[in-house]
């Protein structure tokens, strides 16, 4: 089978370690010492550099490294009208350094007053073109479920939304509008980053979610319907992927548990083209949930880890790929290789150096070519 357009045998989730000068510039901007335009110029410089480094490492699915973000989800969602940041989240686990993400609160009807990612996409595309490379500019945005899962009824304004059905309808609509803007700008691959379906695989987090939202099985189906509605108006040549993550902050994880509790919803109900699945250690369970994978979809298997600096054993990674393939209807043809998550889901980044990061990416590309051949697009 052929791969969906924009998916490669050696692929990636999206984020890379932020260079120190970029982090310093963000701090200066937060202190009012740099204007938004001055910060963007610094971001542009380092995004141009990270595009070249991705290409040099052999990747052909290219992102901006999420260099314009502090959090993988907040910096996008705060641009929707009707959503405000108020305080910080409470987490099941205490994160390294005590860092907690901001709480997103729905204070009014949700709207999409202007494109959010279009300018960023256009700059990314221009840098790939400047390098003369044949590659796919990949846009990563948070899943719409990120507005709901960690919230409760009390954090969704009852005057704006007396019932939740219109809330979900508006949430799907603003994503439809953003996807339409991106498509018109030339984007052909968009990835939704979703922690919540994976969190429903963790017994403790599943129980906590049921206290907020009711039956977890119903919630999983509700989220599949929300995502499907969000992508329901996409043109046929816009590829949609979804990444499931169990937490990735300074090399720390937050959830554990195999995919079985959500496997049928994930593979049979979601109308996406590709799944980017975390599988770098025992927390993610075994590969048996892949038996539900339809013949026309692919999984980018995150059996390498972005959390540790050590290079993986090539033979062990190939062994795991073949083990996973035994559960897929069409075997290795339905699989690709990646790390389980990005290297820097938040601006702090994971506990490794940039040199170690790129060594891991280069090894990944080397393994993929050994398994599938030199052309990573087929």
C-alpha positions as YAML, in Angstrom:
chain: A
units: angstrom
residues:
- id: 1
  name: UNK
  ca: [0.00, 0.00, 0.00]
- id: 2
  name: UNK
  ca: [1.12, 3.57, -0.59]
- id: 3
  name: UNK
  ca: [1.57, 5.99, 2.29]
- id: 4
  name: UNK
  ca: [-0.83, 8.90, 2.78]
- id: 5
  name: UNK
  ca: [0.63, 12.02, 1.21]
- id: 6
  name: UNK
  ca: [2.91, 13.79, 3.68]
- id: 7
  name: UNK
  ca: [3.65, 10.69, 5.77]
- id: 8
  name: UNK
  ca: [7.13, 9.15, 5.57]
- id: 9
  name: UNK
  ca: [8.74, 5.92, 6.74]
- id: 10
  name: UNK
  ca: [11.02, 8.03, 8.96]
- id: 11
  name: UNK
  ca: [8.65, 10.61, 10.41]
- id: 12
  name: UNK
  ca: [8.41, 12.85, 13.46]
- id: 13
  name: UNK
  ca: [5.93, 14.27, 15.93]
- id: 14
  name: UNK
  ca: [7.03, 17.87, 15.58]
- id: 15
  name: UNK
  ca: [8.97, 19.69, 18.30]
- id: 16
  name: UNK
  ca: [12.72, 20.16, 18.73]
- id: 17
  name: UNK
  ca: [14.90, 21.55, 21.50]
- id: 18
  name: UNK
  ca: [14.87, 25.35, 21.54]
- id: 19
  name: UNK
  ca: [18.29, 27.00, 21.10]
- id: 20
  name: UNK
  ca: [19.34, 29.02, 24.15]
- id: 21
  name: UNK
  ca: [19.24, 32.42, 22.37]
- id: 22
  name: UNK
  ca: [15.63, 31.75, 21.38]
- id: 23
  name: UNK
  ca: [14.66, 30.94, 24.95]
- id: 24
  name: UNK
  ca: [16.39, 34.11, 26.11]
- id: 25
  name: UNK
  ca: [14.52, 36.16, 23.51]
- id: 26
  name: UNK
  ca: [11.19, 34.74, 24.71]
- id: 27
  name: UNK
  ca: [12.06, 35.73, 28.28]
- id: 28
  name: UNK
  ca: [12.95, 39.24, 27.12]
- id: 29
  name: UNK
  ca: [9.67, 39.50, 25.24]
- id: 30
  name: UNK
  ca: [7.74, 38.38, 28.33]
- id: 31
  name: UNK
  ca: [9.51, 41.11, 30.30]
- id: 32
  name: UNK
  ca: [8.62, 43.71, 27.69]
- id: 33
  name: UNK
  ca: [12.22, 44.14, 26.54]
- id: 34
  name: UNK
  ca: [11.49, 42.82, 23.03]
- id: 35
  name: UNK
  ca: [8.50, 43.65, 20.83]
- id: 36
  name: UNK
  ca: [6.40, 40.92, 19.26]
- id: 37
  name: UNK
  ca: [7.98, 41.72, 15.89]
- id: 38
  name: UNK
  ca: [11.50, 41.54, 17.31]
- id: 39
  name: UNK
  ca: [10.71, 38.17, 18.88]
- id: 40
  name: UNK
  ca: [9.32, 36.91, 15.59]
- id: 41
  name: UNK
  ca: [12.52, 37.89, 13.81]
- id: 42
  name: UNK
  ca: [14.51, 35.81, 16.30]
- id: 43
  name: UNK
  ca: [12.08, 32.91, 15.85]
- id: 44
  name: UNK
  ca: [12.41, 33.18, 12.06]
- id: 45
  name: UNK
  ca: [16.18, 32.93, 12.30]
- id: 46
  name: UNK
  ca: [16.16, 29.74, 14.34]
- id: 47
  name: UNK
  ca: [13.28, 28.18, 12.44]
- id: 48
  name: UNK
  ca: [15.26, 28.63, 9.21]
- id: 49
  name: UNK
  ca: [18.12, 26.82, 10.92]
- id: 50
  name: UNK
  ca: [16.03, 23.95, 12.30]
- id: 51
  name: UNK
  ca: [14.47, 23.38, 8.87]
- id: 52
  name: UNK
  ca: [17.96, 22.88, 7.42]
- id: 53
  name: UNK
  ca: [18.94, 20.56, 10.26]
- id: 54
  name: UNK
  ca: [15.86, 18.39, 9.71]
- id: 55
  name: UNK
  ca: [16.59, 18.12, 6.02]
- id: 56
  name: UNK
  ca: [20.26, 17.37, 6.67]
- id: 57
  name: UNK
  ca: [19.25, 14.60, 9.08]
- id: 58
  name: UNK
  ca: [17.17, 12.98, 6.35]
- id: 59
  name: UNK
  ca: [13.65, 13.91, 7.42]
- id: 60
  name: UNK
  ca: [11.14, 14.92, 4.76]
- id: 61
  name: UNK
  ca: [8.22, 15.77, 7.03]
- id: 62
  name: UNK
  ca: [9.37, 19.18, 8.20]
- id: 63
  name: UNK
  ca: [8.07, 21.37, 11.03]
- id: 64
  name: UNK
  ca: [9.07, 24.70, 12.51]
- id: 65
  name: UNK
  ca: [10.16, 22.82, 15.63]
- id: 66
  name: UNK
  ca: [7.27, 24.53, 17.47]
- id: 67
  name: UNK
  ca: [9.78, 27.33, 18.08]
- id: 68
  name: UNK
  ca: [6.99, 29.91, 18.34]
- id: 69
  name: UNK
  ca: [5.35, 28.12, 21.26]
- id: 70
  name: UNK
  ca: [5.84, 27.77, 24.99]
- id: 71
  name: UNK
  ca: [3.26, 24.97, 25.32]
- id: 72
  name: UNK
  ca: [2.26, 22.61, 22.52]
- id: 73
  name: UNK
  ca: [-1.43, 23.46, 22.98]
- id: 74
  name: UNK
  ca: [-1.89, 26.75, 24.84]
- id: 75
  name: UNK
  ca: [-0.29, 29.06, 22.27]
- id: 76
  name: UNK
  ca: [-2.79, 27.90, 19.65]
- id: 77
  name: UNK
  ca: [-5.94, 27.68, 21.75]
- id: 78
  name: UNK
  ca: [-5.52, 31.09, 23.38]
- id: 79
  name: UNK
  ca: [-6.07, 32.61, 19.91]
- id: 80
  name: UNK
  ca: [-9.65, 31.38, 19.81]
- id: 81
  name: UNK
  ca: [-12.14, 33.96, 21.05]
- id: 82
  name: UNK
  ca: [-14.17, 32.96, 24.10]
- id: 83
  name: UNK
  ca: [-11.20, 31.17, 25.71]
- id: 84
  name: UNK
  ca: [-9.06, 32.71, 28.43]
- id: 85
  name: UNK
  ca: [-6.10, 31.58, 30.53]
- id: 86
  name: UNK
  ca: [-6.89, 31.62, 34.25]
- id: 87
  name: UNK
  ca: [-4.53, 30.14, 36.79]
- id: 88
  name: UNK
  ca: [-2.84, 26.78, 36.38]
- id: 89
  name: UNK
  ca: [-3.94, 23.19, 36.05]
- id: 90
  name: UNK
  ca: [-3.84, 20.59, 38.79]
- id: 91
  name: UNK
  ca: [-2.09, 17.44, 37.63]
- id: 92
  name: UNK
  ca: [-2.17, 13.80, 38.70]
- id: 93
  name: UNK
  ca: [1.64, 13.92, 38.79]
- id: 94
  name: UNK
  ca: [3.87, 16.74, 39.97]
- id: 95
  name: UNK
  ca: [5.96, 17.84, 37.00]
- id: 96
  name: UNK
  ca: [9.69, 18.42, 37.10]
- id: 97
  name: UNK
  ca: [10.34, 21.83, 38.64]
- id: 98
  name: UNK
  ca: [6.70, 22.11, 39.69]
- id: 99
  name: UNK
  ca: [5.66, 23.51, 36.31]
- id: 100
  name: UNK
  ca: [1.93, 23.33, 35.66]
- id: 101
  name: UNK
  ca: [0.19, 24.29, 32.39]
- id: 102
  name: UNK
  ca: [-2.20, 27.25, 32.32]
- id: 103
  name: UNK
  ca: [-5.89, 26.46, 32.74]
- id: 104
  name: UNK
  ca: [-8.02, 27.20, 29.68]
- id: 105
  name: UNK
  ca: [-11.44, 28.54, 30.63]
- id: 106
  name: UNK
  ca: [-14.38, 29.03, 28.26]
- id: 107
  name: UNK
  ca: [-15.87, 32.43, 29.11]
- id: 108
  name: UNK
  ca: [-18.02, 33.09, 26.03]
- id: 109
  name: UNK
  ca: [-19.05, 31.62, 22.70]
- id: 110
  name: UNK
  ca: [-16.00, 30.11, 20.99]
- id: 111
  name: UNK
  ca: [-14.95, 31.84, 17.78]
- id: 112
  name: UNK
  ca: [-12.17, 31.90, 15.20]
- id: 113
  name: UNK
  ca: [-11.62, 35.59, 14.50]
- id: 114
  name: UNK
  ca: [-8.57, 35.10, 12.28]
- id: 115
  name: UNK
  ca: [-6.26, 32.35, 10.97]
- id: 116
  name: UNK
  ca: [-3.91, 31.12, 13.66]
- id: 117
  name: UNK
  ca: [-1.24, 29.06, 11.89]
- id: 118
  name: UNK
  ca: [-1.30, 30.40, 8.34]
- id: 119
  name: UNK
  ca: [1.56, 32.91, 8.64]
- id: 120
  name: UNK
  ca: [3.68, 30.33, 10.46]
- id: 121
  name: UNK
  ca: [2.94, 27.77, 7.74]
- id: 122
  name: UNK
  ca: [3.86, 30.18, 4.97]
- id: 123
  name: UNK
  ca: [7.23, 30.94, 6.57]
- id: 124
  name: UNK
  ca: [7.94, 27.24, 7.06]
- id: 125
  name: UNK
  ca: [7.04, 26.53, 3.44]
- id: 126
  name: UNK
  ca: [9.31, 29.34, 2.26]
- id: 127
  name: UNK
  ca: [12.27, 27.90, 4.15]
- id: 128
  name: UNK
  ca: [11.79, 24.45, 2.62]
- id: 129
  name: UNK
  ca: [11.62, 26.09, -0.80]
- id: 130
  name: UNK
  ca: [14.75, 28.14, -0.08]
- id: 131
  name: UNK
  ca: [16.59, 24.91, 0.68]
- id: 132
  name: UNK
  ca: [15.49, 23.49, -2.67]
- id: 133
  name: UNK
  ca: [14.13, 20.41, -0.93]
- id: 134
  name: UNK
  ca: [11.29, 18.10, -1.85]
- id: 135
  name: UNK
  ca: [9.56, 17.82, 1.52]
- id: 136
  name: UNK
  ca: [6.24, 18.33, 3.27]
- id: 137
  name: UNK
  ca: [5.66, 21.31, 5.58]
- id: 138
  name: UNK
  ca: [3.85, 19.79, 8.53]
- id: 139
  name: UNK
  ca: [1.44, 21.80, 10.68]
- id: 140
  name: UNK
  ca: [0.88, 20.61, 14.24]
- id: 141
  name: UNK
  ca: [-2.10, 21.89, 16.21]
- id: 142
  name: UNK
  ca: [-3.67, 20.69, 19.47]
- id: 143
  name: UNK
  ca: [-6.65, 18.40, 19.24]
- id: 144
  name: UNK
  ca: [-10.00, 20.08, 19.96]
- id: 145
  name: UNK
  ca: [-10.40, 17.70, 22.91]
- id: 146
  name: UNK
  ca: [-7.77, 19.79, 24.72]
- id: 147
  name: UNK
  ca: [-10.42, 22.46, 25.39]
- id: 148
  name: UNK
  ca: [-12.68, 20.00, 27.22]
- id: 149
  name: UNK
  ca: [-10.89, 17.07, 28.87]
- id: 150
  name: UNK
  ca: [-9.17, 18.82, 31.77]
- id: 151
  name: UNK
  ca: [-12.05, 21.22, 32.29]
- id: 152
  name: UNK
  ca: [-15.31, 20.65, 34.14]
- id: 153
  name: UNK
  ca: [-18.81, 22.05, 33.72]
- id: 154
  name: UNK
  ca: [-17.78, 24.96, 35.99]
- id: 155
  name: UNK
  ca: [-15.07, 26.10, 33.56]
- id: 156
  name: UNK
  ca: [-17.42, 26.32, 30.57]
- id: 157
  name: UNK
  ca: [-19.62, 29.39, 30.92]
- id: 158
  name: UNK
  ca: [-23.26, 28.37, 31.39]
- id: 159
  name: UNK
  ca: [-24.62, 31.59, 29.89]
- id: 160
  name: UNK
  ca: [-22.71, 30.97, 26.68]
- id: 161
  name: UNK
  ca: [-23.40, 27.23, 26.76]
- id: 162
  name: UNK
  ca: [-26.37, 26.14, 28.91]
- id: 163
  name: UNK
  ca: [-25.85, 22.69, 27.38]
- id: 164
  name: UNK
  ca: [-22.67, 21.19, 25.94]
- id: 165
  name: UNK
  ca: [-23.97, 20.21, 22.50]
- id: 166
  name: UNK
  ca: [-23.60, 23.76, 21.09]
- id: 167
  name: UNK
  ca: [-20.16, 23.98, 22.75]
- id: 168
  name: UNK
  ca: [-18.94, 20.94, 20.83]
- id: 169
  name: UNK
  ca: [-20.54, 22.24, 17.64]
- id: 170
  name: UNK
  ca: [-18.73, 25.58, 17.96]
- id: 171
  name: UNK
  ca: [-15.47, 23.84, 18.81]
- id: 172
  name: UNK
  ca: [-15.72, 21.71, 15.67]
- id: 173
  name: UNK
  ca: [-16.62, 24.75, 13.58]
- id: 174
  name: UNK
  ca: [-13.58, 26.82, 14.58]
- id: 175
  name: UNK
  ca: [-11.34, 23.90, 13.64]
- id: 176
  name: UNK
  ca: [-13.10, 23.58, 10.30]
- id: 177
  name: UNK
  ca: [-12.38, 27.26, 9.68]
- id: 178
  name: UNK
  ca: [-8.71, 26.95, 10.65]
- id: 179
  name: UNK
  ca: [-8.25, 23.90, 8.42]
- id: 180
  name: UNK
  ca: [-9.92, 25.75, 5.57]
- id: 181
  name: UNK
  ca: [-7.56, 28.71, 6.02]
- id: 182
  name: UNK
  ca: [-4.54, 26.41, 6.11]
- id: 183
  name: UNK
  ca: [-5.64, 24.51, 3.04]
- id: 184
  name: UNK
  ca: [-6.18, 27.71, 1.06]
- id: 185
  name: UNK
  ca: [-2.67, 28.78, 2.09]
- id: 186
  name: UNK
  ca: [-1.27, 25.55, 0.65]
- id: 187
  name: UNK
  ca: [-1.06, 23.20, 3.64]
- id: 188
  name: UNK
  ca: [-1.65, 19.55, 2.82]
- id: 189
  name: UNK
  ca: [-0.72, 17.85, 6.10]
- id: 190
  name: UNK
  ca: [-2.08, 18.72, 9.55]
- id: 191
  name: UNK
  ca: [-1.50, 16.77, 12.75]
- id: 192
  name: UNK
  ca: [-3.75, 16.93, 15.81]
- id: 193
  name: UNK
  ca: [-1.83, 16.49, 19.07]
- id: 194
  name: UNK
  ca: [-4.04, 14.69, 21.58]
- id: 195
  name: UNK
  ca: [-3.08, 13.60, 25.09]
- id: 196
  name: UNK
  ca: [-6.61, 12.82, 26.17]
- id: 197
  name: UNK
  ca: [-7.45, 9.58, 24.38]
- id: 198
  name: UNK
  ca: [-4.14, 8.24, 25.74]
- id: 199
  name: UNK
  ca: [-4.96, 9.53, 29.23]
- id: 200
  name: UNK
  ca: [-8.18, 7.48, 29.08]
- id: 201
  name: UNK
  ca: [-5.91, 4.41, 28.97]
- id: 202
  name: UNK
  ca: [-4.50, 5.23, 32.41]
- id: 203
  name: UNK
  ca: [-6.74, 3.76, 35.15]
- id: 204
  name: UNK
  ca: [-6.29, 6.68, 37.56]
- id: 205
  name: UNK
  ca: [-6.75, 9.38, 34.92]
- id: 206
  name: UNK
  ca: [-9.71, 7.48, 33.47]
- id: 207
  name: UNK
  ca: [-11.36, 7.45, 36.90]
- id: 208
  name: UNK
  ca: [-10.71, 11.18, 37.38]
- id: 209
  name: UNK
  ca: [-12.15, 11.91, 33.92]
- id: 210
  name: UNK
  ca: [-15.30, 9.97, 34.79]
- id: 211
  name: UNK
  ca: [-15.76, 12.15, 37.88]
- id: 212
  name: UNK
  ca: [-15.72, 15.22, 35.61]
- id: 213
  name: UNK
  ca: [-17.42, 13.94, 32.47]
- id: 214
  name: UNK
  ca: [-19.18, 10.63, 33.10]
- id: 215
  name: UNK
  ca: [-18.64, 7.24, 31.47]
- id: 216
  name: UNK
  ca: [-15.18, 7.09, 29.86]
- id: 217
  name: UNK
  ca: [-16.34, 4.87, 27.01]
- id: 218
  name: UNK
  ca: [-19.00, 7.43, 26.10]
- id: 219
  name: UNK
  ca: [-16.41, 10.21, 26.42]
- id: 220
  name: UNK
  ca: [-14.01, 8.45, 24.02]
- id: 221
  name: UNK
  ca: [-16.78, 8.13, 21.42]
- id: 222
  name: UNK
  ca: [-17.75, 11.75, 22.01]
- id: 223
  name: UNK
  ca: [-14.15, 12.82, 21.35]
- id: 224
  name: UNK
  ca: [-14.01, 10.75, 18.17]
- id: 225
  name: UNK
  ca: [-17.21, 12.47, 17.00]
- id: 226
  name: UNK
  ca: [-15.73, 15.88, 17.86]
- id: 227
  name: UNK
  ca: [-12.53, 15.24, 15.91]
- id: 228
  name: UNK
  ca: [-14.49, 13.80, 12.99]
- id: 229
  name: UNK
  ca: [-16.71, 16.88, 12.92]
- id: 230
  name: UNK
  ca: [-13.64, 19.13, 13.05]
- id: 231
  name: UNK
  ca: [-12.16, 17.48, 9.94]
- id: 232
  name: UNK
  ca: [-15.45, 16.72, 8.17]
- id: 233
  name: UNK
  ca: [-15.12, 19.52, 5.60]
- id: 234
  name: UNK
  ca: [-11.50, 18.90, 4.65]
- id: 235
  name: UNK
  ca: [-10.69, 18.41, 0.96]
- id: 236
  name: UNK
  ca: [-9.70, 14.91, -0.09]
- id: 237
  name: UNK
  ca: [-6.04, 15.88, -0.53]
- id: 238
  name: UNK
  ca: [-5.61, 17.25, 2.99]
- id: 239
  name: UNK
  ca: [-3.99, 14.51, 5.06]
- id: 240
  name: UNK
  ca: [-4.86, 14.41, 8.76]
- id: 241
  name: UNK
  ca: [-2.77, 12.65, 11.38]
- id: 242
  name: UNK
  ca: [-3.31, 12.35, 15.12]
- id: 243
  name: UNK
  ca: [-0.62, 11.96, 17.76]
- id: 244
  name: UNK
  ca: [-1.41, 10.32, 21.09]
- id: 245
  name: UNK
  ca: [0.86, 11.22, 23.98]
- id: 246
  name: UNK
  ca: [1.03, 10.30, 27.67]
- id: 247
  name: UNK
  ca: [2.84, 13.47, 28.66]
- id: 248
  name: UNK
  ca: [6.26, 14.82, 27.70]
- id: 249
  name: UNK
  ca: [7.74, 17.52, 29.92]
- id: 250
  name: UNK
  ca: [11.48, 17.63, 30.63]
- id: 251
  name: UNK
  ca: [11.69, 13.87, 29.91]
- id: 252
  name: UNK
  ca: [8.83, 13.14, 32.31]
- id: 253
  name: UNK
  ca: [5.67, 11.21, 31.47]
- id: 254
  name: UNK
  ca: [2.28, 11.55, 33.18]
- id: 255
  name: UNK
  ca: [0.13, 8.58, 32.12]
- id: 256
  name: UNK
  ca: [0.53, 4.86, 31.55]
- id: 257
  name: UNK
  ca: [-1.54, 2.04, 30.15]
- id: 258
  name: UNK
  ca: [-1.97, 0.20, 26.86]
- id: 259
  name: UNK
  ca: [-4.27, 1.40, 24.07]
- id: 260
  name: UNK
  ca: [-6.84, -1.37, 24.48]
- id: 261
  name: UNK
  ca: [-9.48, 0.76, 26.32]
- id: 262
  name: UNK
  ca: [-9.72, 3.13, 23.32]
- id: 263
  name: UNK
  ca: [-8.43, 0.93, 20.49]
- id: 264
  name: UNK
  ca: [-11.68, 0.30, 18.66]
- id: 265
  name: UNK
  ca: [-12.75, 3.94, 18.86]
- id: 266
  name: UNK
  ca: [-9.27, 5.07, 17.84]
- id: 267
  name: UNK
  ca: [-8.90, 2.84, 14.81]
- id: 268
  name: UNK
  ca: [-12.48, 2.21, 13.71]
- id: 269
  name: UNK
  ca: [-14.28, 5.47, 14.52]
- id: 270
  name: UNK
  ca: [-11.70, 8.22, 13.91]
- id: 271
  name: UNK
  ca: [-11.63, 9.41, 10.30]
- id: 272
  name: UNK
  ca: [-7.92, 10.27, 10.25]
- id: 273
  name: UNK
  ca: [-5.29, 8.96, 7.84]
- id: 274
  name: UNK
  ca: [-2.35, 8.30, 10.16]
- id: 275
  name: UNK
  ca: [-1.76, 7.59, 13.84]
- id: 276
  name: UNK
  ca: [1.41, 8.70, 15.60]
- id: 277
  name: UNK
  ca: [1.53, 6.37, 18.60]
- id: 278
  name: UNK
  ca: [3.76, 6.39, 21.66]
- id: 279
  name: UNK
  ca: [5.43, 3.00, 22.12]
- id: 280
  name: UNK
  ca: [8.86, 3.74, 23.59]
- id: 281
  name: UNK
  ca: [8.52, 1.67, 26.77]
- id: 282
  name: UNK
  ca: [6.26, -0.69, 28.70]
- id: 283
  name: UNK
  ca: [3.93, 2.16, 29.76]
- id: 284
  name: UNK
  ca: [2.25, 1.99, 26.35]
- id: 285
  name: UNK
  ca: [1.39, -1.70, 26.58]
- id: 286
  name: UNK
  ca: [1.86, -4.31, 23.87]
- id: 287
  name: UNK
  ca: [1.15, -4.08, 20.15]
- id: 288
  name: UNK
  ca: [-2.05, -6.16, 20.16]
- id: 289
  name: UNK
  ca: [-4.39, -3.13, 19.82]
- id: 290
  name: UNK
  ca: [-2.96, -2.73, 16.30]
- id: 291
  name: UNK
  ca: [-5.13, -5.68, 15.26]
- id: 292
  name: UNK
  ca: [-7.95, -3.14, 14.96]
- id: 293
  name: UNK
  ca: [-6.05, -1.04, 12.40]
- id: 294
  name: UNK
  ca: [-8.01, -0.80, 9.11]
- id: 295
  name: UNK
  ca: [-6.17, -1.81, 5.94]
- id: 296
  name: UNK
  ca: [-6.27, 1.72, 4.52]
- id: 297
  name: UNK
  ca: [-4.55, 3.49, 7.43]
- id: 298
  name: UNK
  ca: [-1.01, 3.68, 8.77]
- id: 299
  name: UNK
  ca: [0.67, 3.96, 12.16]
- id: 300
  name: UNK
  ca: [3.83, 5.95, 12.74]
- id: 301
  name: UNK
  ca: [5.25, 3.82, 15.51]
- id: 302
  name: UNK
  ca: [7.04, 5.75, 18.24]
- id: 303
  name: UNK
  ca: [9.33, 2.96, 19.44]
- id: 304
  name: UNK
  ca: [12.29, 5.32, 19.75]
- id: 305
  name: UNK
  ca: [12.38, 7.78, 22.65]
- id: 306
  name: UNK
  ca: [12.93, 11.53, 22.76]
- id: 307
  name: UNK
  ca: [13.12, 11.40, 26.55]
- id: 308
  name: UNK
  ca: [16.61, 9.88, 26.86]
- id: 309
  name: UNK
  ca: [19.93, 10.80, 25.22]
- id: 310
  name: UNK
  ca: [21.14, 7.25, 24.64]
- id: 311
  name: UNK
  ca: [21.05, 5.92, 21.10]
- id: 312
  name: UNK
  ca: [18.76, 2.95, 20.62]
- id: 313
  name: UNK
  ca: [19.98, -0.47, 19.56]
- id: 314
  name: UNK
  ca: [19.20, -0.76, 15.86]
- id: 315
  name: UNK
  ca: [18.49, -4.49, 15.97]
- id: 316
  name: UNK
  ca: [16.08, -4.05, 18.89]
- id: 317
  name: UNK
  ca: [14.13, -1.32, 17.09]
- id: 318
  name: UNK
  ca: [13.84, -3.46, 13.95]
- id: 319
  name: UNK
  ca: [12.71, -6.39, 16.09]
- id: 320
  name: UNK
  ca: [9.98, -4.24, 17.66]
- id: 321
  name: UNK
  ca: [8.84, -2.97, 14.27]
- id: 322
  name: UNK
  ca: [8.44, -6.53, 13.05]
- id: 323
  name: UNK
  ca: [6.61, -7.52, 16.21]
- id: 324
  name: UNK
  ca: [4.16, -4.66, 15.70]
- id: 325
  name: UNK
  ca: [3.78, -5.55, 12.02]
- id: 326
  name: UNK
  ca: [2.56, -9.02, 12.96]
- id: 327
  name: UNK
  ca: [-0.66, -7.42, 14.27]
- id: 328
  name: UNK
  ca: [-1.28, -5.19, 11.24]
- id: 329
  name: UNK
  ca: [-3.41, -6.50, 8.35]
- id: 330
  name: UNK
  ca: [-0.72, -5.56, 5.80]
- id: 331
  name: UNK
  ca: [2.31, -5.87, 8.03]
- id: 332
  name: UNK
  ca: [5.22, -3.46, 7.71]
- id: 333
  name: UNK
  ca: [3.52, -1.70, 4.81]
- id: 334
  name: UNK
  ca: [1.25, -0.04, 7.37]
- id: 335
  name: UNK
  ca: [4.03, 1.15, 9.66]
- id: 336
  name: UNK
  ca: [6.52, 3.99, 9.82]
- id: 337
  name: UNK
  ca: [9.11, 4.90, 12.46]
- id: 338
  name: UNK
  ca: [9.40, 7.88, 14.79]
- id: 339
  name: UNK
  ca: [10.21, 8.89, 18.32]
- id: 340
  name: UNK
  ca: [7.31, 8.59, 20.75]
- id: 341
  name: UNK
  ca: [6.87, 12.36, 20.96]
- id: 342
  name: UNK
  ca: [8.66, 15.57, 20.12]
- id: 343
  name: UNK
  ca: [11.87, 16.60, 21.85]
- id: 344
  name: UNK
  ca: [10.35, 19.73, 23.37]
- id: 345
  name: UNK
  ca: [6.57, 19.66, 23.90]
- id: 346
  name: UNK
  ca: [7.12, 22.64, 26.17]
- id: 347
  name: UNK
  ca: [9.82, 25.25, 25.78]
- id: 348
  name: UNK
  ca: [12.01, 23.69, 28.48]
- id: 349
  name: UNK
  ca: [12.66, 20.60, 26.37]
- id: 350
  name: UNK
  ca: [13.70, 17.09, 27.31]
- id: 351
  name: UNK
  ca: [16.90, 16.16, 29.14]
- id: 352
  name: UNK
  ca: [19.36, 15.78, 26.27]
- id: 353
  name: UNK
  ca: [21.54, 18.03, 24.15]
- id: 354
  name: UNK
  ca: [20.87, 19.26, 20.64]
- id: 355
  name: UNK
  ca: [23.71, 17.08, 19.32]
- id: 356
  name: UNK
  ca: [22.19, 14.04, 21.02]
- id: 357
  name: UNK
  ca: [18.79, 14.95, 19.56]
- id: 358
  name: UNK
  ca: [20.08, 15.07, 15.99]
- id: 359
  name: UNK
  ca: [22.08, 11.87, 16.43]
- id: 360
  name: UNK
  ca: [18.85, 10.12, 17.39]
- id: 361
  name: UNK
  ca: [17.03, 11.53, 14.37]
- id: 362
  name: UNK
  ca: [19.80, 10.43, 12.02]
- id: 363
  name: UNK
  ca: [19.74, 6.92, 13.52]
- id: 364
  name: UNK
  ca: [15.98, 6.81, 13.01]
- id: 365
  name: UNK
  ca: [16.34, 7.66, 9.31]
- id: 366
  name: UNK
  ca: [19.10, 5.06, 8.96]
- id: 367
  name: UNK
  ca: [16.89, 2.37, 10.50]
- id: 368
  name: UNK
  ca: [13.91, 3.31, 8.34]
- id: 369
  name: UNK
  ca: [15.99, 3.01, 5.17]
- id: 370
  name: UNK
  ca: [17.24, -0.39, 6.25]
- id: 371
  name: UNK
  ca: [13.70, -1.62, 6.86]
- id: 372
  name: UNK
  ca: [11.78, 0.02, 3.97]
- id: 373
  name: UNK
  ca: [14.41, 1.12, 1.45]
- id: 374
  name: UNK
  ca: [15.96, 4.41, 0.41]
- id: 375
  name: UNK
  ca: [12.72, 6.12, -0.69]
- id: 376
  name: UNK
  ca: [10.99, 7.01, 2.56]
- id: 377
  name: UNK
  ca: [7.85, 8.28, 0.82]
- id: 378
  name: UNK
  ca: [6.62, 4.85, -0.30]
...
